[in-house]
Amino acid sequence: HNIVELIETEKEYVKDLALIVEGYMNVIENDKDIKKPTGLTGRERVVFGNVQRIFEFHRDTFLPQLEQCIENPDTLGRLFTTNRFSPYVKYCENKPRSEYIVAEYHDYFE
């Protein structure tokens, strides 16, 4: 039961990440109808950091491996010690720059 709940939570997390990557990031980078502040151009990726990489990791690697744990629950612990969660380190290192840009263009991001 706990593994199923963990899988469902992970699926929701992947959906949320997809909304960011396929929704917000796509709109900010590609929608020409939304007027973007001049100083923001070229800095959009800094705002989102490496969310794309985090999304791909969870969608393509972690979630499928987690789903395999239903058949073999003994492997669950290893997922958290052998998978590379290094994208989160980069994300955290970027966070102050991201917050600065979002604060600088608060009205746009609001």
C-alpha positions as CSV (number, residue, x, y, z in Angstrom):
1,H,0.0,0.0,0.0
2,N,2.8,2.5,0.9
3,I,4.6,1.9,-2.4
4,V,1.4,2.5,-4.4
5,E,0.9,5.7,-2.5
6,L,4.5,6.8,-3.2
7,I,4.0,6.0,-6.9
8,E,0.8,8.0,-7.0
9,T,2.5,11.0,-5.3
10,E,5.4,10.7,-7.8
11,K,3.0,10.7,-10.7
12,E,1.4,13.9,-9.4
13,Y,4.8,15.5,-9.0
14,V,5.7,14.5,-12.6
15,K,2.4,16.1,-13.8
16,D,3.2,19.3,-11.9
17,L,6.7,19.4,-13.4
18,A,5.1,18.9,-16.8
19,L,2.9,21.9,-16.3
20,I,5.9,24.0,-15.6
21,V,8.0,22.8,-18.5
22,E,5.3,22.4,-21.1
23,G,3.2,25.3,-19.9
24,Y,4.9,28.2,-18.2
25,M,8.4,27.7,-19.7
26,N,7.0,27.2,-23.2
27,V,4.8,30.3,-23.0
28,I,7.5,32.5,-21.6
29,E,10.0,31.3,-24.2
30,N,7.8,31.1,-27.3
31,D,4.6,33.1,-27.0
32,K,5.1,36.2,-29.1
33,D,1.7,37.7,-28.0
34,I,2.9,38.2,-24.4
35,K,5.0,41.3,-24.1
36,K,8.2,40.4,-22.3
37,P,10.2,43.0,-20.5
38,T,13.3,43.9,-22.5
39,G,15.8,43.1,-19.7
40,L,14.2,39.6,-19.2
41,T,15.0,38.4,-22.7
42,G,17.7,35.7,-22.6
43,R,17.3,35.3,-18.8
44,E,14.1,33.1,-18.9
45,R,16.1,29.9,-18.4
46,V,17.7,31.3,-15.2
47,V,14.2,31.7,-13.7
48,F,13.4,28.1,-14.1
49,G,16.9,26.8,-13.7
50,N,17.2,23.1,-14.7
51,V,13.5,22.2,-14.0
52,Q,13.5,20.6,-17.5
53,R,16.3,18.2,-16.4
54,I,14.5,17.4,-13.1
55,F,11.3,16.7,-15.0
56,E,13.0,14.4,-17.4
57,F,14.8,12.5,-14.5
58,H,11.5,11.9,-12.7
59,R,9.5,11.1,-15.8
60,D,12.0,8.9,-17.6
61,T,14.1,7.3,-14.7
62,F,12.8,7.6,-11.2
63,L,9.0,7.0,-11.8
64,P,9.6,3.9,-14.0
65,Q,12.0,2.5,-11.4
66,L,9.6,3.2,-8.6
67,E,6.8,1.4,-10.5
68,Q,9.0,-1.7,-10.7
69,C,9.2,-1.7,-6.9
70,I,5.6,-3.1,-6.8
71,E,7.0,-6.4,-8.1
72,N,10.1,-6.2,-6.0
73,P,9.7,-4.0,-2.9
74,D,13.1,-4.8,-1.6
75,T,14.6,-2.5,-4.2
76,L,12.8,0.6,-3.0
77,G,15.6,1.8,-0.6
78,R,18.2,1.6,-3.3
79,L,16.2,4.0,-5.5
80,F,17.0,6.8,-3.0
81,T,20.6,5.9,-2.6
82,T,21.7,5.0,-6.2
83,N,19.7,7.4,-8.3
84,R,21.4,10.7,-9.0
85,F,19.5,13.5,-7.4
86,S,22.3,16.0,-8.4
87,P,19.9,18.1,-10.6
88,Y,18.5,19.3,-7.3
89,V,21.9,20.6,-6.2
90,K,22.2,22.7,-9.4
91,Y,18.5,23.9,-8.9
92,C,19.3,25.0,-5.4
93,E,22.5,26.8,-6.4
94,N,20.5,28.7,-9.0
95,K,17.6,29.6,-6.7
96,P,18.9,32.9,-5.5
97,R,19.5,34.1,-9.1
98,S,16.0,32.9,-10.0
99,E,14.4,34.7,-7.1
100,Y,16.3,37.9,-7.9
101,I,15.0,37.9,-11.5
102,V,11.5,37.1,-10.5
103,A,11.5,39.9,-7.9
104,E,13.0,42.3,-10.5
105,Y,10.2,41.5,-12.9
106,H,7.5,40.9,-10.3
107,D,4.7,42.4,-12.4
108,Y,5.4,40.3,-15.4
109,F,5.6,37.1,-13.4
110,E,2.5,37.9,-11.4
